[in-house]
Amino acid sequence: MLLKSGEALEGLRTIVKVADEHPDYGFANAAVLSLAVNTGDMERAREILRRVRLPRRIDPREYLIWLRAQHQYLAAIGKADLARNVEQMIRRIEREFGC
C-alpha cells in the first residue's frame, strides 16, 4: 500500500532533517542527494556534497548507497568519466563485500 501523500511528505521532512543534522549519516544524505537530483535542485545537491563527511569506518552498504547517489548526480551534470569511475568503485565494493 502506498503512503498517503501527507505521510510521505512527513517522512521526507524527517529524512531531510536527519540529513541536515547528521552530515556523517550516509543513508539519509544519499536519500536527500538523490531527491535533489531527481527534482532538478542541483544547488541543493552541490550543498549536500560539500557538507557531508562520512566516517572513516562505514558499513559497506551505507557507502554503496552514498556512491550510487553520487553516481546519479555526476551523470545528471554530464560528468560521464567521473560517473564511470564511481560505477567501477560500486562494482568493486559489491564484489568484495557481497552487497
Phi and psi in degrees as a GROMACS rama.xvg file:
@    title "Ramachandran Plot"
@    xaxis  label "Phi"
@    yaxis  label "Psi"
@TYPE xy
-74.5732  147.222  LEU-2
-67.2004  147.99  LEU-3
-66.0483  152.451  LYS-4
-58.4179  -36.1162  SER-5
-65.9648  -39.6061  GLY-6
-67.4802  -41.833  GLU-7
-63.6679  -43.1467  ALA-8
-63.3265  -41.9976  LEU-9
-64.8492  -38.6335  GLU-10
-62.0429  -43.0258  GLY-11
-63.5202  -40.4546  LEU-12
-60.6031  -41.4293  ARG-13
-63.9516  -45.2623  THR-14
-61.2735  -43.5905  ILE-15
-63.3739  -42.0434  VAL-16
-62.5586  -46.026  LYS-17
-61.2803  -44.8736  VAL-18
-61.4784  -43.1371  ALA-19
-64.7787  -37.4585  ASP-20
-82.641  -19.38  GLU-21
-132.94  82.0841  HIS-22
-65.4506  -6.52578  PRO-23
-98.8904  3.24236  ASP-24
-100.071  101.711  TYR-25
-63.8383  -39.8326  GLY-26
-58.8068  -52.4919  PHE-27
-66.3079  -43.0236  ALA-28
-67.1697  -34.2006  ASN-29
-64.9221  -40.934  ALA-30
-63.023  -43.4492  ALA-31
-70.1783  -38.6909  VAL-32
-61.0717  -45.9812  LEU-33
-61.7189  -42.361  SER-34
-61.9768  -43.586  LEU-35
-60.9504  -44.4657  ALA-36
-64.3684  -45.2251  VAL-37
-63.2776  -28.783  ASN-38
-96.5015  2.43927  THR-39
78.7616  13.9385  GLY-40
-89.6431  74.4259  ASP-41
-69.6867  -27.1104  MET-42
-64.2974  -44.9401  GLU-43
-63.1311  -40.527  ARG-44
-60.319  -46.1479  ALA-45
-63.2271  -38.0785  ARG-46
-63.8101  -41.5055  GLU-47
-62.4062  -47.147  ILE-48
-61.4208  -33.9092  LEU-49
-70.3866  -36.6485  ARG-50
-96.3484  -19.4527  ARG-51
-69.3449  132.598  VAL-52
-131.799  93.4986  ARG-53
-71.3283  148.176  LEU-54
-68.3205  158.4  PRO-55
-61.0378  -41.1951  ARG-56
-103.288  119.65  ARG-57
-141.296  144.751  ILE-58
-61.4549  134.202  ASP-59
-57.1644  -34.6673  PRO-60
-67.2425  -38.7962  ARG-61
-65.2366  -41.9584  GLU-62
-64.1837  -40.4473  TYR-63
-61.4569  -42.9546  LEU-64
-63.1142  -41.1761  ILE-65
-62.9904  -44.6725  TRP-66
-62.9611  -38.645  LEU-67
-63.2818  -38.456  ARG-68
-67.0291  -40.1527  ALA-69
-62.8209  -41.9521  GLN-70
-58.6725  -45.3059  HIS-71
-58.906  -44.3712  GLN-72
-63.0489  -48.636  TYR-73
-61.0407  -41.0459  LEU-74
-64.2513  -39.1286  ALA-75
-66.809  -31.5025  ALA-76
-95.5538  7.59162  ILE-77
81.1492  21.4281  GLY-78
-95.6086  69.5902  LYS-79
-60.9951  -40.7708  ALA-80
-62.9536  -46.5159  ASP-81
-65.2569  -39.2578  LEU-82
-62.2221  -39.486  ALA-83
-64.5641  -40.2064  ARG-84
-60.6443  -44.7196  ASN-85
-65.0834  -40.028  VAL-86
-61.2654  -39.3502  GLU-87
-64.1742  -40.6585  GLN-88
-61.4458  -42.6832  MET-89
-58.8826  -48.7781  ILE-90
-61.9077  -41.8935  ARG-91
-63.1351  -44.0236  ARG-92
-66.9424  -40.8337  ILE-93
-59.3491  -43.9936  GLU-94
-65.8848  -46.1492  ARG-95
-66.8595  -40.012  GLU-96
-105.807  -1.89795  PHE-97
64.5242  33.1281  GLY-98
